[in-house]
Every structure is written in C-alpha cells, then in structure tokens.
Amino acid sequence: MPSAPPVLSGFSYVRPLGTGGFADVFLFEQNMPRRSVAVKVLLREVVDDDVIRMFNSEADVMARLSAHPSIVTVHAASISADGRPYLVMEYCPGSAAARYRQERMPPAAALHLGVKIASALETAHRAGLLHRDIKPSNILTTEFGAPVLADFGIATSLAGGRSEQLIAMSLPWSAPEVVDERTSGTVASEVWGFGATLYSLIAGRTPFEAPGVKLSRDQLRARILRARYQPIDGAAVPESLDALLRRMLQRDPAARPGSMLEVAHALQLVQYELGIAPTPLEIASEQWAATAAPIDFDDTVMRGATISEVEVDSARRPRSQRASARRDRGDVHESGTGGEPGRSGRRRRAMVAGYAAAGLLLAGAVGTGIALVTGGG
C-alpha cells in the first residue's frame, strides 16, 4: 500500500498512481492554474543523505531537460508540511510497459517512438548526463499520446563523480558491462538499454527471455552476458531494423552505434525505406549545452521553500529622519514647550473643524429627509 499522501498547499489529492522502493507517486489536481499533476513523494523511512542526493539530482536534471518535448516536464519541487521531499511533474496516463506485455507494437509506431526517445537521450548526453535506467516502464505517454522519457532518479554525469559509483541495473534491459559491474553506465550502455527496450516493444518479450519459459534472475544474467541475439519471430520486422537492433545489442560496446544521434538517423532511414515520413529530430543545439550550469550530483541538502529578502535602494529617508526634520521646521507641536502649534497642528485643527461642519450638514440633510418622508413642512 502507498504511504499517506502529503498535504500540499494549492493542490487537491485525487488518488495513488504507483509505489516504489524509495517513493510513492500520487495524482493531484493543482488548483491554480488548474491541471492534473503527478506528485512523487519520498518515503519517510528511507530518507538519508544518499536518497536526498538522488532526489536533488533528479529534480535538477529534469528541470534542466524538461523543455525537451520528449522528456517529462517538472513543474516544482519542495518539502511537504510533514518533512517529505516531493516533485510535481506532468501527469502521463500511459506507459510503454503497460502495452508491450499485452500486444506487440507495430514497427512503424516503434520507429516513431524510437526517434523521439533517441532525440531526448542525445540531448541529455550533450548536456553531459546519463539516464542509466532506460526501460519500457520509463517511457510514458502524455495525455496527447506522445512518448516521453521519465525517471531520472539514478542519472549521473558523463564526467563521473560520487553518483557514478552507484551500480544500478534493471534486468533484463541492462548491458553486459553493467550486469557484471565493469561500469556503472556509459553512452554505449545507454545504446544497449535503448535497443533492448525497442526490441521488447516490438517482440512482446525482452531480448534474452526464452519464449514461454520462466527464467530466474541468475539465468537471465547469464543469457545477457552471453548476448546471443535472437531475431524477432512472428512479426513483420524489416531486415534493416533487425540489423540495427542486432548492432545495438552487441556484447562488445565498441561494436554498437557510437551515439544516440547515430541510432536516430538509422531509425529514420528505416522509416524512409518503408515509405514512412521520417520523424523529425528534436536535439538541443551545442550552444544550449555549452551555456548549461553544471549539476551538483553530490548535493545532500534538503531544499524547500525559502523567503527572499531583497534590499532596494530608496531616495526616501527613514521615518525617524523625517520626523526629526518636521520637528526642526516646527511642523510638530510638542506639549509643555509653550510654543505655538506648527503647520501640522494647524492642519489637524482645520481637519477637525471640517469634520464638524460636515457632521452638521449631514444632520441637517437627514432632518430634511425625515420631514419630507413624514410630510412635514
């Protein structure tokens, strides 16, 4: 069962969406502007420095990349009233994982999805970031039916760092070099994971599963380490697409395509061969990547709402100085001095007299009105 949903100012709880080892995800409705959002909340019992570091990294990476049309948009991140960090994201009602076990994705649809997600991954790599958890459940579908990449919870920097030391794998979509812990992630291992994901969507099973046979985790690891490619059976898969998937799933990282851009171009060529209009590439420019501020993957500080204090230069003098200046000009009558009231005192007396006159006029008007109503003269 999921944890209790947090109480968030400006949001109304709707229902749970999913649970995980580190966080729960809930559907909320944002009240202003009104929209459905997914809120990912860390579990209280697992919050420590490492989990906070991963959460901060995910929030910062998604904020950095969410302008891309094929990456889930993050709206906000903060700490709830009961002390749990949370992330407010775009609500995506579907996922590729919910589909591939029930029905095979037609090659044309898989090619379109492939170009979109390859563009997103190439953009992340140009920003110096690795996703490290590419699999069907992390490819979601927006309310408009568009595929988007999600869950940057174990993302890391291409330049290395503390977070790179974490070995995280999602069998059966992890590359052999990740499974036997030779590396925690590279561009080549991302190419493998993406190839395994596309294979699964088209075949209705993962690349190294035995059709109709339930494999243990150890058996699956052994099959991945051998990396013997099995052509997709029972589906009209073009030879060029099968050849590309075979290259992406090579045991030797150097034998795979060298980048996600190369993968995207190869997928477009298959579309062209099939007479399908190629899906446009959506890749950030080099200038965008060059001006990006580096992300601190070692940040373990819980960041929440802050109160900004802004100092503004003003030509107005402080109140104490203004009062002193009025006394010096004689504008303020001080009792016990025996002096005549200044302009301020005269102004107050004139105002009192004005109020009194206005009161008499009002009383006269009321009296006249009563006389008119009662018929008096």
C-alpha positions in Angstrom: 0.0 0.0 0.0 1.2 3.5 -0.7 2.1 5.9 2.1 -0.3 8.6 3.2 -0.5 11.4 0.5 1.1 14.7 1.6 -0.9 17.8 2.3 0.3 20.4 -0.3 -0.8 24.0 -0.4 -2.6 24.7 -3.7 -3.1 21.0 -4.6 -6.0 18.6 -4.1 -5.3 14.9 -3.7 -7.1 12.6 -6.2 -5.7 9.0 -6.0 -2.5 7.0 -5.8 -0.7 6.2 -9.1 2.2 3.9 -8.1 4.6 2.7 -5.4 8.3 2.1 -5.4 11.2 1.3 -3.2 12.1 4.9 -2.5 9.0 6.9 -3.3 5.2 6.8 -4.0 3.5 8.7 -6.8 0.1 10.3 -6.4 -2.3 12.1 -8.7 -3.1 15.6 -7.5 -5.1 18.5 -9.1 -3.3 21.8 -9.0 -5.8 24.5 -8.1 -4.2 27.5 -9.8 -3.6 27.0 -12.7 -6.0 24.1 -12.8 -4.4 20.9 -14.1 -3.7 17.3 -13.2 -0.2 16.6 -12.0 1.8 13.6 -10.7 3.5 14.1 -7.4 6.4 11.9 -6.5 7.0 11.8 -2.7 10.0 10.2 -0.9 9.2 7.6 1.7 9.9 9.0 5.2 11.7 5.8 6.4 14.3 5.7 3.5 15.3 9.4 3.6 19.0 9.7 4.2 21.9 11.6 2.6 22.1 9.3 -0.4 18.4 9.4 -1.1 18.3 13.2 -0.8 21.3 13.4 -3.2 19.4 11.2 -5.7 16.2 13.2 -5.3 18.0 16.6 -5.7 19.8 15.2 -8.8 16.6 14.0 -10.3 14.8 17.4 -9.7 17.7 19.4 -11.2 18.3 17.1 -14.2 14.6 17.1 -15.1 14.4 20.8 -14.7 17.4 21.1 -17.0 16.0 18.8 -19.6 12.2 19.1 -19.3 12.0 21.8 -22.0 12.6 18.9 -24.5 9.3 17.8 -26.0 10.1 14.1 -25.3 11.1 14.4 -21.7 8.6 14.6 -18.8 8.1 18.2 -17.6 8.8 19.0 -14.0 6.7 21.9 -12.5 8.1 22.2 -9.0 9.9 20.5 -6.1 9.9 21.3 -2.4 9.3 19.7 1.1 5.8 18.9 2.3 4.5 20.0 5.7 5.4 16.6 7.2 9.0 16.9 6.0 8.9 14.7 2.9 10.6 15.9 -0.3 8.3 15.9 -3.3 8.4 16.5 -7.0 5.5 17.9 -9.1 5.5 16.6 -12.6 3.5 16.4 -15.8 0.8 13.7 -15.5 1.2 11.0 -18.1 -1.7 8.4 -18.1 0.1 5.7 -20.0 3.4 3.8 -20.4 5.1 1.6 -22.8 5.4 -1.1 -20.1 1.6 -1.4 -19.8 1.4 -2.2 -23.5 4.2 -4.5 -24.6 3.2 -7.4 -22.4 -0.4 -7.3 -23.8 0.3 -6.6 -27.5 3.2 -6.0 -29.8 3.9 -2.5 -31.0 3.8 -2.3 -34.8 7.2 -1.5 -36.3 6.0 1.8 -37.7 4.9 3.0 -34.2 8.1 1.7 -32.6 10.2 3.6 -35.2 8.4 6.9 -34.4 8.8 6.3 -30.6 12.5 5.4 -31.2 13.4 8.6 -33.0 11.6 10.7 -30.3 13.3 9.0 -27.3 16.7 8.8 -29.1 16.5 12.5 -29.6 15.8 13.0 -25.9 18.7 10.8 -24.9 21.1 12.5 -27.3 20.0 15.9 -25.8 20.8 14.5 -22.3 24.2 13.2 -23.4 25.0 16.6 -25.0 24.3 18.1 -21.6 26.8 15.7 -20.0 24.1 13.5 -18.4 23.4 9.7 -18.4 19.9 8.3 -17.7 21.1 4.8 -16.7 17.6 3.3 -16.4 16.2 3.0 -19.9 13.3 0.5 -20.0 9.7 0.4 -21.1 8.3 1.5 -17.8 10.3 4.7 -18.0 8.8 5.7 -21.4 5.4 7.3 -20.6 2.6 8.5 -22.8 1.2 12.1 -22.4 -2.4 13.0 -22.5 -1.9 13.8 -26.2 -0.4 10.3 -26.9 3.2 11.5 -27.3 6.0 9.3 -25.8 8.2 10.9 -23.2 11.2 9.8 -21.2 10.8 9.8 -17.4 12.5 8.8 -14.1 16.0 10.4 -13.9 16.3 9.1 -10.3 19.7 7.4 -10.9 21.0 9.8 -13.6 24.6 10.8 -13.3 27.2 12.9 -15.0 29.3 11.7 -18.0 32.2 13.4 -16.3 31.9 11.0 -13.3 31.6 11.8 -9.6 30.3 10.2 -6.5 26.9 9.2 -8.0 28.8 7.3 -10.7 29.9 4.8 -8.1 26.4 3.5 -7.7 25.8 0.4 -9.7 22.1 0.2 -10.6 20.7 -2.2 -13.1 17.2 -3.1 -14.4 17.3 -6.7 -15.7 16.8 -7.5 -18.4 17.5 -4.2 -20.1 21.0 -3.6 -18.6 24.1 -4.1 -20.8 26.5 -6.9 -20.1 29.2 -4.5 -18.8 26.7 -3.1 -16.3 25.5 -6.6 -15.3 29.0 -7.8 -14.4 29.7 -4.4 -12.8 32.5 -3.3 -15.1 30.9 0.1 -15.4 28.0 2.0 -13.8 27.0 3.5 -17.2 28.3 4.9 -20.5 26.8 6.1 -23.7 27.4 2.6 -25.1 25.4 1.0 -22.3 22.6 3.5 -22.9 22.5 2.4 -26.5 22.2 -1.2 -25.4 19.4 -0.4 -22.9 17.5 1.5 -25.6 18.0 -1.3 -28.1 16.7 -3.8 -25.6 13.7 -1.6 -24.9 12.8 -1.2 -28.6 13.2 -5.0 -29.1 10.8 -5.6 -26.2 8.2 -3.3 -27.6 8.2 -4.9 -31.0 8.7 -8.6 -29.9 6.4 -8.5 -26.8 9.2 -10.0 -24.7 12.7 -9.0 -23.7 15.7 -9.9 -25.9 17.1 -12.7 -23.8 14.0 -14.3 -22.5 13.2 -17.8 -23.7 9.7 -17.8 -25.3 7.3 -19.5 -22.9 10.0 -20.2 -20.3 10.2 -18.6 -16.9 13.8 -17.7 -16.1 15.4 -17.0 -12.8 17.4 -13.8 -12.2 20.7 -15.7 -12.4 19.6 -17.4 -15.7 18.7 -14.1 -17.2 22.1 -12.6 -16.1 23.9 -15.5 -17.8 21.9 -15.0 -21.0 22.7 -11.3 -21.1 26.4 -11.9 -20.5 26.5 -14.3 -23.5 24.4 -11.8 -25.5 23.3 -14.2 -28.3 20.9 -12.2 -30.4 17.6 -13.8 -31.2 15.8 -12.4 -34.3 12.2 -11.3 -33.6 9.8 -14.0 -34.7 6.3 -13.8 -35.9 6.4 -10.1 -36.7 6.9 -8.2 -40.0 10.2 -6.6 -38.9 12.2 -5.0 -41.8 15.7 -6.5 -42.2 17.3 -3.1 -41.7 15.5 -2.6 -38.4 16.5 -6.1 -37.2 20.1 -5.4 -38.3 20.1 -2.1 -36.3 18.8 -3.9 -33.1 21.4 -6.6 -33.6 24.1 -3.9 -33.6 22.7 -2.1 -30.6 22.7 -5.4 -28.6 26.3 -6.4 -29.4 28.2 -7.7 -26.4 31.2 -5.5 -27.3 30.4 -1.9 -26.6 32.7 -0.7 -29.4 30.6 -2.6 -32.0 27.4 -0.7 -31.1 26.4 2.6 -32.7 28.5 5.4 -31.2 25.8 7.8 -30.2 22.0 8.2 -29.9 22.2 10.6 -32.8 23.5 7.7 -35.0 20.7 5.5 -33.7 18.1 8.2 -34.5 19.5 8.6 -38.1 19.4 4.8 -38.6 15.8 4.7 -37.4 14.9 7.4 -39.8 16.5 5.5 -42.7 14.3 2.5 -41.9 11.2 4.8 -42.0 12.3 6.1 -45.4 12.7 2.5 -46.7 9.2 1.7 -45.5 7.8 4.8 -47.2 7.0 6.5 -43.9 7.7 10.2 -43.4 10.7 10.3 -41.1 10.0 11.6 -37.6 11.8 14.9 -37.1 14.9 15.0 -34.8 14.5 17.2 -31.7 18.0 17.7 -30.4 19.3 20.7 -28.5 21.9 22.9 -30.1 25.6 22.8 -28.9 25.2 26.4 -27.7 22.4 25.3 -25.3 24.6 22.6 -23.9 27.6 24.9 -23.6 25.8 27.5 -21.5 24.3 25.0 -19.1 25.2 25.3 -15.4 26.7 22.1 -14.0 24.5 20.0 -11.8 25.8 19.1 -8.4 25.3 15.3 -8.1 26.7 15.4 -4.5 24.2 17.8 -3.1 22.6 16.3 0.1 20.8 19.4 1.3 17.0 19.2 1.7 15.8 22.2 -0.3 12.4 23.6 0.3 10.5 26.9 0.2 12.6 30.0 1.0 11.7 33.6 1.9 13.6 36.0 -0.3 14.9 39.3 1.2 15.7 42.0 -1.4 17.4 45.2 -0.4 16.1 48.1 -2.5 17.9 51.5 -2.7 15.4 54.3 -2.0 15.6 58.1 -2.1 13.1 58.3 0.8 14.6 59.0 4.2 13.8 56.6 7.1 10.8 57.6 9.2 12.9 58.7 12.2 14.8 61.2 10.0 11.6 62.5 8.5 10.1 63.1 12.0 13.2 64.8 13.1 13.1 67.1 10.1 9.5 68.1 10.8 10.4 69.0 14.4 13.2 71.1 13.2 10.8 73.0 10.9 8.3 73.5 13.7 5.7 71.3 12.0 5.1 69.3 15.2 3.7 71.0 18.3 5.3 69.5 21.4 3.2 69.9 24.6 4.9 71.7 27.5 7.0 73.9 25.3 4.7 76.8 25.4 5.2 77.4 21.7 2.6 77.9 19.1 1.4 74.9 17.1 3.1 74.5 13.8 1.6 73.7 10.4 0.9 70.2 11.4 -1.1 71.3 14.4 -3.0 73.9 12.4 -3.7 71.3 9.8 -5.2 68.9 12.3 -7.5 71.7 13.8 -8.7 72.6 10.4 -9.5 69.0 9.6 -11.4 68.6 12.9 -13.4 71.8 12.1 -14.1 70.4 8.6 -15.4 67.1 10.0 -17.6 69.0 12.5 -19.1 71.1 9.7 -19.7 68.1 7.6 -21.5 66.5 10.5 -23.8 69.4 10.9 -24.6 69.4 7.2 -25.3 65.6 7.3 -27.6 66.0 10.3 -29.5 68.8 8.5 -29.8 66.7 5.4 -31.1 63.8 7.4 -33.6 66.0 9.3 -34.9 67.5 6.0 -35.3 63.9 4.6 -37.3 62.8 7.6 -39.5 65.9 7.2 -40.1 65.1 3.6 -41.0 61.5 4.3 -43.4 62.4 7.1 -45.0 65.1 5.1 -43.8 67.8 7.4 -43.0 71.4 6.3 
